[in-house]
Amino acid sequence: MTAELTPIGRIVRLQVQTAHLKRGEQPRRWYDPTPIVATRSLRLDDGGVTGIDEDATLHHDVHHRDHPIARHRGDNGVSVGFTGHYAAMRDRFEDHLHDGIAGENILIEADSVFTPESLGGTLLVETASGMARIEQVIVATPCVEFTKFCLRWPRDAKPDRTVTDALRFLDNGLRGFYATFDATSSATTEIRIGDMVYTTSGTNS
């Protein structure tokens, strides 16, 4: 059995969440994209993702195990989104949903809308030092706060069927995916804008 690589697209944006994106207290919590910081590259290790600035400053993503207020669960160290998903969200909502505003670490240029099944659970990134394996791809379940942000929902208004329908629309991967970096072959790797991303599928050799 060998792995057949199918190209998806190139990375067009890399970023980290330097703090939580959900602010306030229930029932008036809201989504704040301000802590999203674009970076020139990302370092992946078994703790998650660290952004690297042009001046080589490091920024742990809030989902990294070593972040001071870490939201690390073990299955959410890396997050991935696609430009085609943003196009679908803008068609449903409005143009304020610019690429990257959902907070994923890796944004891939691809017109398609992907599901967990179509991605097959594993992505490979072709870096300068070899293939980086990102596995255990799962749905990043949309939260109410981000959904209300998409709808421009008034902060003090109670959610209703409109919010419920929007949550369903954003689910099954449209909002994005979580994944885990496979550190078995390399303890760390660095990915950059322009790197090609592939899916894998087993084929008989």
N, C-alpha and C positions, 0 to 999 in steps of 0.2 A: 504494500500500500504506500503510495506517495501522495504528497500534497500538491494540488494544482492551485496556482495563484491566479486570482482574478482581480485586476486593478479596479479600484473604486474611484480614486481621485487623489489630488495632491492637497497637502495641508496648506491652508491659506491664512490661518490665525492660530496663535498659541496664547494662552492666558491662564491666570490663576485667580482664585477668590482669596483675597487677603484677610477677609473677615466674613461673618455670617451675612447672607443676603436677605434674611428675614428679620425685620426689625419690629420693635414694640412688643406689646403684650396682648394676649387673647382678650376679647374677640376682635381687637383692632390692630392686629399685626399686618404689616405690609411688606412688599418686596422692594428692595433697594439695590440696584445694580452698581452703585458707586464703588464698592470694594473690588470690582473686577479690574484686573490690571493686565494689559497686553505685554507680552515678553518676546524677546528675540528667539529664545529657545526654551525647551523644557528638559529638565533632568528627571528621569524616571528611576525609582528604586523600589524596594519592597515595602516602603512606607507610604508611597504615593508619588506626588508630583511636586517639583520645585521649579519655579520660574527663574530665568536668568536674564537680567537686563543687559542693555548695551554696555554698561560699565561693569558688568560681571556681578552686580548685586543679586543676592539670592532672596527669593520670596517663596516660603512654603505655602502651598495651597491649604485652605482651612480644613480640607479632608486628609491632609498628610498627617501621619502618626505623630510627627514631631512639632506640629503647630501648637502654640500655647493654648489655643482654645479648640483643639482638634475635634472634628466630627468624623473621625476615622472609624469605620465599621469593619474593615477588612475586605469588603467587596466593592468599595466606592473610591479607591485610591486614584483612579483615572476616569475622566468623563469625556465623552465624544459626542459631537454634533455634526450636522451636515447642512450645507447651504440650501439644498432642496427642501429640507424640513422648514427652514426659515421662510422660504418662498410660500410654502403651504400655510404657515402661520400668518403671514402677512395677507394672504388671500382671504383668510377667515376673519382676521382681526384688523390691525392697522399698521402703517409703516413705521410706527415707533419701535417695532420689534426688529431692530437692525441686527445683522449677523453678529453673534457672540453675546447678545444681551441675556441669554438664558444661563450663561456662566460656565459652559463646558470648557475643558482644558484644551481640547484639540478640535478644531473646526476643519472639516474636509470639504473640498469643493466637489459636489456631485449633485446632479439634477434629480436623481431618484429619491423616493421616500423609502427608507429601510425599516424593516422589522427585525426582532431578534432572530426569527427564522431565516430571513434573507442574509443576515450577517454570519450566521452559522456559529456564533459563539466566540470567534477568534478573529483578530485583525493583526496584520503584519505591517510594520512601518519600515521602509527601506531607508536607513540612515547612512551617514558617511562611514560608520564603523561596522555596518552589517544590519541584519534584520532584527528589529525589536518586536517581540511577541506580546500582544495585549490580548488577554484571554478572559474567559468567564464574563462575556458581554451580557449585561442584563439591562432591563428597562429602568431608566431614572424616572420613577413615578412622579408625575406633576403634583405640585402642592397647590393649595387653595390660594396662597399669597401670590404666586407667579401667575396663576390663572386669572385672578382679579386684576393684576397688572396688565395682562394681555387685553382684558376687556375694558381697561380704564375704569374699573369699578370704584365708586366712591368709597373712601376708607371706612366711613361710619355706616354704610348700608349693609344689611344682612344679605348673605348669599341666597340665591334662589335657583330655580331650574336652569336659568341662563348660565350660571356658574357651573352647575352640575354637568350640563351638556358640553361646556367648554373643557372641563376636566377630562371627559371621555375622549374628546377630540385630540387632546394633547397626549393621551396615554399611548401605550404600545410602542414607545420609542420616538414618537414625534418630538417630544420635549427633549429627547436625548437619551444617552446610555451611560451606565457605569461599567467599569471594567477593572481588571487587575493586571499589573505589569508582571510578566514572567521573568523573575530574576535568576533562574536556574543556570542560564548560560552566561549571564553577565550581571554583576551586582548592581551596576548602574548603566544607563545609556542616555544619550542626548539626542533629542529630535528637534528638527528645525522646519521653518516654513519652506515649502517646496518639496519636502519629502513625500514620496509616493506611498499610498496605503493600499493594501490588498486584503481581500478575504481569502479564506482557504476552504478547500473541499477535498475530501478523500477520493482518490481514484485508484483503480487497480492497475498495477504496473506489470 
